[in-house]
Amino acid sequence: MMREEKLYSAMYICGTALAIAFTMLIAEVYYIKVADIAPEVNRSKTYYLNSLKRGEQQAPSGIYSDTFRDLFQKMQTPECVMATAEWQMWSSAYMKLPDNVHDHGVRVKLTEPGFFRLYQFNFTEGAPFTQDDFDKRSRTVVVTTDVAELIFGKGAKTVGQRIYVNNRDFTICGVVETPSSLTEKCVADIWCPYNAQGLLDNLHFIGKDGEVVKGEYNIDVNLKVAFAVPADKREAFLQEMKEVEARYNSMHKDEPVEMVASLETHNSTVWHELGGIFQTWDEDLYWYVTPAILLLLLVPALNLSGMVASRMERRLPEMAIRKAFGAKRRTLFWQVIMENLQLTLMGGAIGLCLAWTALYSWRDWVFYIFSMNNYLYESVPIIKGEMFFGPVIFLIALLICTLLNVLAATLPAWLSLRKPIVESMMIKK
């Protein structure tokens, strides 16, 4: 039948491929944002606590290192707990090149040993800094393979070597495979203990009581905390978090906070980011996303539906003869649906390949458009195979193909098969 109606088949497959390509391009972008992709293999079970809510009208309270150490690190239900600290000066730092003259911009993430339990990096040399290193406030760092090759050359032994960042010397304890900028929560060029000795010399900070503090003020810096919680322990985790909240409020009666209300899952943070792109509140975001997806599928479905209706008109005598010989309307209906589904799946496979090609070829701006991550504007992100070939992606593609087929073929087939046999036989008279 495809050989007999080459133009129809080609137009149907191409129309389906373009519709699937545009839809899958969006699906791929957000799959890469929410799927468990290395090193962020715990996204599906991660909770973030970036600040402590202090009522509807009050500004959020910071999370300090003593709170993290005395309350959060002692929790029993999470698989692991980690904290990161961010300062503008250190998020965009400068590393001294081997000539001791020129500098190279690097991204530094200030964290603690739990970071490397939550995020599973591939260490090519050495190991992460330990709790003992952290307690001693050692200036030990983990660097990427790109940084190691830039400073010491390809294949050189890196562990134990020194690098200079922002005029401070650090000792390398481990080297990891350079992560993709698309793993936004953990990506960096250098990972350093946030309490490293001398890290914050000559900087000014606002302390707990509002006073300006100068010099080494590593004890009470603001932290962002993350918890890895298995699905079967989420209720227990929330209950334990309520207990931690009660203990905290009993020690800070003048400034009670809400911890459970401040928790966010990884998926909710991506949803908030999407709301920022559309410049709307989270609860109104459905009114933007749903029409956009329906528009990408409905318009092509209407065009394909017109093609199916025209084809069904030409096949009415065939259907009438088969009905005259006893074929049931239901049998003929499902035959038409399955024929069009095969064409839709062919178009879907081509469309998925088109989406992959576009995503890889134009990844430097596609992800920047759909993301608030400024790092993507500065460099081309690394794309790995696991980002493309996930089982969820194939299920989404199959679902979209089936939905497009149902929208395009169901109504024309049903209306055509309802016509009486005699009327159908008279079509070509």
N, C-alpha and C positions, 0 to 999 in steps of 0.2 A: 504493500500500500504506500510506503514511503517513496519507493521508486516510481510508482504511478503518479504521485502528486508531489513532485520534488519541490516545487515552489512553495506550496502550503507547508510542507514539512520543514523546509529551511527557514521560512519566516516564523513559524511557530517556535522552533528551537532557538533562533536568534532572539526573538522577543522575550522568551523565557530566560535566556542566558543573561540578558541585560538587566532584567528585573531582579534576578537572583544575585547578580554581581553587586548591584548597588545595596541591596538589603544585607547581603553577607559581609560586605565591607564594613558596615556599621557593627554587625554582630561580632565580627572578628576583633575589631578594635576593643570592644568592651569585654569580650571573652578574655583577651590578653590582660585586661585590667583586673578581672575578678578570679580567674582560674588559678589553681595551685601550680604555679610555674616557678622552677628553681631560679634563684635561691629562696623566693617567697613561697615555699611549699606548704605553709600553714595558713594561707589566706582564709580558707573556709572556716577556720576555727579561731581566728584572731579577734580579740576585742582591743580597742584603743581607748585610752583615757588621757586626753591632752590637757585637761584642766579640771578643776573642781567647781561645780556649779554652786553659786551662792544666792539662789533666789532668782525670780523672774527679772527684776530690775537692777540687780547688782552685777558688777563685773566679776568674771570668773577668778577663782583663786589659783595660784600656782601650786605645782607639786614639787616639793623640795626633797633633797636627797635623804634627809633624816626620815621623812615620811615614807619614802620608797624603801629605805632599809628596814625600818622598824615595823611597817605595816604590810606593804605589798609583797616584799620578798619572802615573807614568812607565810604567805597563803599556801594552802595545801591542795586545793582543787586544780589550779592551772598546771599544765605540763611544764611550762616555763614562764618566767616573768622577766621582762627586760625594760630598760629605760634609755632614752636618748636625750641629749641636750643640744640646743641649736643657738648659735650666736652668728650674727651677720658677718662678723669678721672672719669666722672660721668656716662658714659654709662656702665661702669663695676665697680660699687662701692662695698663697704663692709659694712654690717650691723652688729651691735653688738648683739650677742645672749644673752639670759637672764642670763647666768652665768657671764657676763661681762669680759669674758676671750677670748672666741672664736669668730671668725667672720664668716659671711655667705655672699657669693657673691650674689649681686642683680643687676638687670638692672634698671637704673633710667632714666626716660624721663623728660626732663625739658621743660615746656610748659606754657600755660596760659589758662584762663577759657574757651575760645572758643573751646579748644580741646575737651571738654566734650559735646559740642553741635554737633560737627562734628561726633564724635564717640559715639555710643549709648551703653554705658556700663550698665550692670545689677548691680545696687547698692544693696548689701545685708544689708548695714548699713550706716547711715550718708548720705552725699552728697558731690559733688565736691567743691573744694575751689572756692570762689566767686571773683568777680571783686574787691570788697572791700579788700579782703585778698591779692589780687595781688597788688593793689595800695599801701597797707601798707607794702608790701614786707614781709609778714608773712611767717614763715617757717611751713606752713601747707601742708600736703601731703595726697594723696589717695594711698591706698595699696591694694594688692590682698588678697583674702581669704587665699591663701597659706602662705603669709607673716604673716597675722594676727594670723593664727593658730600656725605657727612656734614660734612666740614670746610670745603670750598670751594664747595659748591653744584653743582647739575647743570649740565653744560656748561662749567664754568670750566676754564681752563688750569691744570694741576696740576704738570707737570714743572718742577722748579726751586724749587717752594715748600717751606716748612719745616713739619714737624710735631713735636710734643713727646710723647715716649713715656717714661714713667718718669723724668720731669724731665730728659731729654736731648733735644737737638734733632737732627733728621735731615732730610736733603735728599732729596726724591722724584726718582728718575730714571726711573721707569716706572709705568704703571697697567695692570693686567690685569683682564679680565673676572672677576668674583667666582666662584671655583670652588665646586663642591658639597662639602658636608661628607662626602659618601660617597667622595670621593677622599682617603682618610685620610692617605696618605703625604705629600701635598704641600699640603694645605689649610692656609690661614692668612689673616690679614688684612693682615699686613705681613711682608715678607721682608728680612732684614738680614744683612750679612756678620758671621760669628761672631767675627771679630777686630777689629771696629770700635773705633776709639780711644775709651777711656773707658767702654766698654760695661759693664765689670765693676768699676768703682770701688766701693770700700767693701764688696766681697763677700769671703767666705772660701771657700777651696777646699783640698782635700787634694791635695797634690802627689804626684809619682812616688815619692818616698821616704817618704811618710806624713806629711810636715810640713804644718802649716797655713799656707797662703799667703793674704795679704791684699792687696787692691788689684788692679791690672791684671795679670791672669794669663791672657793670651789665647793664649800660645804652646802650652801643654800641656793644653788642655781635651780632655775625652773627646768623640770623634766617632763617628757612625754613618755607614758608608760604603755606597754602592750602586754597582753596575756594570751597564751595559747591554751584554749579550752576545748577538749573533745566534746562531741555532740551529746554524749550520754552524761556529761557532767555539767551541762550549762545551768540547769536549775540549782544544783549544789553550789556552783560558782557564784550565781547571783545572790544566793542566800548568804554565802560567806562574805561577799562584797557588802551586803547590808550590815553584817556584824562588824566589818572593818570600818564602815562609815560611822556606826554607833560609837566605836572606840575612839575614832578621830574626833567626833563632835563632843565626846565627854571630856577631851583634853583641850578643845577650842570652843568653849561654850559661847563666847562672844561672836564667833564667826562660823556658825554651822554650815556644812556643805552637803551637797547631794552627789554621791559618787555613782550610784546605779543609773541615775538619770543622765549622767555625763558620758556613759559608755557608748561606744559605737562599734559596730561590726565593720569588717572590711568592705562588705557590699554597700553598707549605708554610707561610707565615706565616698565611694565611687558615685553613688546616687546624688550626694550633696555636691560633688564636683560637677556632675552633669547639670544640676540646678544652677550652679554658678555660670556655666556656659550659656544656658538659656535665660539667665537673669530672672529666675522665678523661684518661688518657695517650693520646697520638696513636695508638699501635698498637691500643688498645682502642676507638677511636672508631667503627670500622666496626660494632661490635656495638650501637651506639646509632643511627647514621644509617640503616643498612640496614633494620632492623626498622621504623623510623619511616616510611620511604618505602614499604615493602611494605604496611604497615598502611593508609596513605593510599590505596593502589591496590587491595589485596586485599579489604578490606571492601566497598567499592562494587562490585567485580567479582563478589563472591558474590551480592549483591542483584540485579545485572543478569543474572547467570547464571540465577538462578531465573526471572526474567521471560522470558529467551530460551527456557528449557526449557518453560515454560507455552505460549509462542507456538508452539514446534515441535510440541507435542502437537496443537494445533489444525490445524497444516499437514500432518500426516502423510498424510491421504488425498491431498492435492495432490501430495506427494512420491511417494507410491505409484503414482499414475496416471502421473506422468512417468517413473518407473523402468520401469513396464510398457511404455511406448512407447520404451524404449531409452536413457533418460538415465543416464549413469554416476553412481555415488555420489560420485565426486570432483567432478564438475561441479556437482552439487547442493550439496555441502559448501562449495565456494568461492563459490557464489551466496549462501548464507546468511551466510558470513563477510563478503563484500563489502557486503551489505545492512546488516549491523550496523556495519561500518566506516564507512559513510556517516553513519549516525546518530551514531557515536562522534565523527567529525570535526566534525559540526555542534555537538555538545555541547562538544567541545574548543575550538572557536572562541569559543563563548559563555563557557566557563570561563576562557580566556586573557584575554578582555575583562574578566571579573569580577576576575581577579587583578590586571590593570593598574589597574582602578578602585580596588580596595582598597589597592593599593600607593601610589597617588598620594594618595588621600584620607586615609589613616592613616599616611603616611610618617614622621610625627614620632615614632611609637612602634614601628612595625613594624621599622624598621632598628635601633632602639635595643635591642629584644629580641634580635635576631640579631647583635648587635655589641658589642664592648667599647669602642667609641668614645664617650667621655663628651660630646663636642661635640654629638652627636645629641640628647642630653637637653636641651641649652640652646637649640636653635633647630631650626626646620623645615628639613630639607635641600632643596637645589635638585635637581629632577628634570628631566633633559633627554631629548629624543626618542631619542638614540642608546642610552640606557640601556634602553629598552623594545624598540626595533625592531632587535635584532641577529639575524643569520641563525642564530646558535647557539640562540637562544631558540626560534625556529620549528622547528628540528630536534629540540630537546628536547621541545617540545609534540607534534610528530608522533610521536616515538618513544613517548611516554607514552600517547598515544591508541591507537597500534597495540598496545602491550602490554596496555592495559586491554581492548581489543576481543578480543584473543587469550584473555586470562584469562576473559572473560565468555561468549564465544560458542562457543569451540572444542569444549569437552566436551559441552554440550547438543546441538549440531548433530551431532557424531560419534555419540553414543549413539542419537539419534533415527533417523538415516539407516541404522543397522545393523539396524533391525527389518525382518523379512520383509515383502514387498509385501502378502500376504494379511492379516497381522496389522494392518498399517497401514490397509488398506481397511476393516477391520471396526470401526474406532474409532467411527464415527458410526452404526453399525447399531443 
